[in-house]
Amino acid sequence: MKKILIKILIIILVVTSGFTIFSFGFHYGYEQIPRSPKELSSNIDITLLWDVWNKIENKYAKDFDHQTMIYGAAKGLAESLGDPYTIFLSPDDSKIFMDDVSGEFQGVGMEIGIKDEVLTVVAPLEGTPAQKAGLLSGDKIIKVEDTYTQDITVEEAVKIIRGEKGTKIKLAIYREGWENTKDFEITRDTIKIPSTKLEVIDGKIAKVNIYQFSGNLSSEFIKIVDTIVHDSSIEKLILDLRNNPGGLLSEAQNMAGWFLERGDIVTIERFGGEEEDKEYLAAGNELLRDYPLVILINQGSASGAEILAAALRDNKNNVKLIGMKSFGKGSVQEPIELRDGSLLKITVANWLTPNGELIDQVGLEPDIEIEMTEEDYQEDRDPQLEKALEILREM
């Protein structure tokens, strides 16, 4: 009961005060929020909230902190929506989020999320302790140390998993096909996430990995494009988006501009209600447009990776998606920085493919499904890549 009361307390703040907020991404400025009960539905009695606050102050038997109560109420209000991507972050948790965006932090190096109401590994990041320990996209995290995960949020799990370089964390993991969970003990390290990498195969096929859509991707990708277009022996391309958990939409849009004609639709933002859809268009120089192309995806391809893969598939002829069905993260979160350094990340829309298909909770189906087994990973085999090379050699 106490938890429920705390959850609704934040409404008091919403209806009695205005926050100056800055939203980064695609929106900037001030937002207006209700300032009086008159703006709420007439059948909502907010005096109950004041009663709860007063009763806690007057009757609670232990020490309490008003600021902690406010943060707990704000968190509860966001969680009450039932959307795992709409979250409130205290100033400390907000700093963790900003560290993720910057691309360097200390931990085990994996993107996690809620899928089918279970804490799940979206993707172990390239070259990190999580990848080296053998974690795979789609693994279910049942316990973090001694804490079961069914009742904790992604952000709470991140706080536990994060830690100083050299310290260890134990995760109880369940993988499809296993009878029981297995424990993974992973030593934390400083995580520096790469953005992209080029490998030339057979002297004429360029395999380009995009590991995440971070802020430095565009500057790094320019170097790769320069190598490709000035090497006359390179004739075909593989774009590897496996285990790419996403990142900045602006970077995914920039990537599409290398492969598509200017003005092609990259993605559609659907807000719902009466607000019109917004189209994001390719605006690059098209230098890679005419190269034959195949794209690798898997269960760890999410968000921006799904947007880019769908954009190239829908706009270009003969582009094949090879691998496994993608994660299905296609909702739009607007991060709003509040005045005390806390953060509200709120779902405001959904991403659609250029053909108008919903991504969120659906994912992208590959044109050619090729599974990577545990034995493939252990023996360093890559049947998905082999299939991509087979198709390109025939083109």
N, C-alpha and C positions, 0 to 999 in steps of 0.2 A: 504493500500500500504506500509506504513511504516513497518508494522509487517512482510510483505513478505520480504522486503529488509533486515530487521534484521535477519530473518531466514537464509538467504543464506550467510550472512557475515562470518559465521564460516568456510566456504570452504576456505577462505583466510588463516585461521590458519592452516587448514589441509594441504594445498599445499605448505605452506611456512615455516613450522616448524616441528620438530619432538618431540614427547612427550615421556619421559621415563615413562613407565607404569608398574604397578604390578597388575596382575590379580589373585585373590584368587579363590579357588574352585578346578579346575582340570588343570589349565594352569598357568604357571609362567614364567616370563621373559620379554624380550623386543619385541615390535612389530614394524615392519617397515611400515611407511605410506608415501604417495606421498610427495616429497620434491620440486617438480617443476611442472609448468604447462605442461611440455612435457609428463608427465605421465598420463594426462587426455585425454579424447577423443578430437580429433582435432577440433570438432565443438563447443566446449565449450569456451566461451570468458570470462575469469575471470577478465578481466580489468573492467568489469561492476561493480564488487564488490568493487574495489578500488574507483570507481566513487561514489557509494552509500555512502561509508565511508566518503569521502571528502565532499560530499554534506551535510551530516548530521552535520559534524563538522562545516562547514562554514555557514549553513543557518538555522539550528534548533533554534527556538526562545527561548527555555527554557534551564535551566541548564541540563546537562547530565553527566553520569559517564561512562567512557570507559569500566571499568570492568563489569559493569552491561550490557552494550551493548554486550560484548563478551559472557557472560553467556546466555543472551537472544538469541543470534545467535546460540550458541551450542545447546540450548534446541530446537530451531526451526528446526535445521537440523535433530535432532533425531525424532521430531514429524512429519517431512515431510514424513517419511517412512510409516506412517499409522499403525504402530505396537504399541499397548498400552504398550508393555513390553520393548521396546527399548527406553530408557530415558537418559537424561543428568541431573545430580544433582549437584547443586552448593555445596560448602563446608558445608554450614549449612544444606542443605537437605541431603547431604551424611551422616552427623552425625545421622540424624533421621533413615536412612536406617540401619546404623550399630547398633543403639539401638534396632531395630527390631530383628536383628540377635542375639543379646545378650540375648533377651528374657525378658527384663525388661524396662519399660518406663511408662510415665504418659499419660493417655488418657481414652478412653472408652472400648478398648479391642475388636477390630474386624478386620478381614482381609477384605479389599475391593479391587475390581478390576473392569475392564471394561468388560461387557458382553452384546453382542448385542448393542454395542455403548452406553450403559447406565451404570452409576456408580452403582455398585451392591455390596451388602454384600455377600462376599464369605462365611464367617463363623464368627459368634460371638464366641469369645474364652471362654473356660471353666472358670466359676466363675467370670466373668468380669461384669462391669456395663452394657455393651451392651447386654449380655445374660440375666441379671436380669431385664432389661427394656423390654424384650420381642422381641428383634430383631431376625429375622430368616434368615437362608441362603436363598438367592434369592431375598431378599427385595431390591427394587430399591430406591436409595437415590436421591430424586428429588431436594431438597434444603439443604444446610448446612448453618444454620442461615438465612441470607437474600440473599445468593448467590445460584443461580441456577447452577446445576452441568453439564449441557450439554456441556459446553465449557471449562471445567477444567480437568486437568489430575488427576490421582490417587494421585500423589505426592502433588499437590496443595490442594486436598481435605484433605489429611493426615495432612498437616500443619495447616489447619483451625480446624480440629477435635481435634488434639492434644492440650494439655494444662495442666495447673497445677492442681494438686489434689484438689478437693473441688469446682472447678469452673464448670459451666454448659454449655452444648452445645445443641442446638435444631436442630433436623433433621426432614425434611419432607419426609415421607416414603410412597411408594406405594407397595402394596402386591397383587399378583394375586388373583382375586376374589373381591377385594375392588372396590367400585365405585369411591372413592376419596382418596387422600392422607391423612395420619394422622401424627400429630406432636408428636415426642418423645423428651422429655427433659431429658437428661442424665447427671448425675454428674460424672465428671472425677475422676479417682483414679490412684494409682500406680498399674501398671499391671505387675504381675509376672505370666508368663504363665507356667503351669505345663507341663511336657513332657509325663508322663504315669501314669497309675493307675491300680491296680488289685482288682477285686471283685470276690469272690467265690459264686456261685449260686447252690443251692441244694446239697452243699457239694462236688460236683464232676465236676462242670463246671466252668472253670476259664474264666471270662470276662476281657479282657485286653483292656483298652482305650489307644490309642496313640493320643495325642492332637496336637502335631506338631513334626517335625523332627529337633529339636534343637540340639545344640552341646553337651548337657548333657544327651541326650536320652540313648545312649549306656550304660553309667555307671548306670543309673537308671533302665534300662531294665534288666541288669544282676541280680539285686536283685529279680525281679519278676520271672525270669527264675529259679533262685535258689529255690524260694518258690514252684513253680509248680512241678519241677522235684523231689523235696524231700517230696512232699505231695502225698503219694500213692493213696489217695482217688480222686485226680483230674484226670479225664479221657478224658475230651474234652475241646475245646477252642472256645471262641468267640473273634475275633479281631475287635474292634470297631474303625473304621476310620472316623466316621461321624464328620463333622465340623472340620476336620483336613486340614488346608490350604496348607500344604506342609512344605518346609524348605530345609534342606541340602540333596542332593542326596546321599552323602556318608552314612548318617544315614539311609536312606531308604534301601540302599544296605546292610548295616549291619543288619538291621531287617530281611531282606529276608534270610540272612544266618542262622538264627535260625530255619527256617521252611523248607528250601529247601536243596537238595543235593548239595555238593560242585560242582561247575562248571555249575549249571543250570543258564540259562540266566535270569537276573533280568530285564534289559531293554536294548534297542538298541538306540544309538544316531545317528540320520541321519542328515548329514551336507548339503546334496544337492550337485549339481555339480558333479565333478569327485572324490571328497574325499570319501573314503570308510566308510561305517557304522562302528561304534564302539560298541562292546558288553560289557556290565557290568555283571559280573558273581557273583554268590553267593560264599562266601568264609568263611562261618561260621562253627560252630561245629555241626549243624543239631539237636540240642537237642530237638527241638519241632516238628521235621519232622513227627513223627508217630501219633501225636494226631489228632483225627477228628476235623475239623475246619470249621467254617463259618465266613463270613466277613460282617460287616455292613458298608454301604456307603450311602451318601446322596448328595444333591446339594452342600454342603460345603466341600466335599472331593475333594481335588485338588492337582495337581502337584505330590509331593512325595507320597501322600496317594493313588493317582491313579496308580502310578508306582508299589507300593507294592501290592495293591489289584490285579492288572493285573498279576504281576509276580506269585503270589500264585495260582491264578485261572488257568493260562496257564500251570503251571508246575505240579500241584498236581491234582489227581483224586478226584472227588466228593466235591470240594470246591465251595460253593455257595456264590454269592454276593447277599445280601438282602438289600432292602431299595429303594432308588431313584437314578436316573441317576446322575452321578458325574459331577463336574463343567466343565471339559474339558480344563485344563491348562497343556499342554504338550510341550511347547517350552522351549528351553534352553537359559538362559541368562548368559553371562559372565560379571561379574563386573570388570571394569578396573579403578583402582585408578589413577587419573591424578596428575601432580606434585604440584598443588596448593591445593590439598585436595578435589577437585571435583571428580565426579564419572560418568563414562559412563557405563550403564548397557545395553548390546546389545544382541539381539537374534542371536545366532550362529547356532542353530540346533533345531531339534524336537525329542521328545521322542517317541519311538514306544514300544508296548507291546512285550513280547517274541514271540508272534505269528505274529508280523510284522504289527499290527494295529496302526493307528495314534490315539493319544489321544487328541491333541490340537484341540479345537473348536468342538470336537466330544463327549468326555467323555466316561465313561463306563456304559453300560446298566446292571442293576441288573438281575440276574437270576430269582429272585422273587421280583416283585415290590410291595412295601407296603408304602403307603403314611402316613405321620404324619400330622394330621390336627391341626388347631389352638386350637381346643377343646382338642386334645390329650396333647398338651403342657400345656394348662391351668389346666387340670385335672391330670397332671403328669402321663399320660399313655404312654406306649411305645410299640405299636403294632409291630414295626420292631424287637425289642428285643424278644418279645413273639414268633414271627415266628421263629427266630433263635433258641430259646430254644426248640420249637416244633420239628424242624428238627433234632437238636442234640439228643434229647431224643429218636428219632427213629433210630438213627445210632448205 
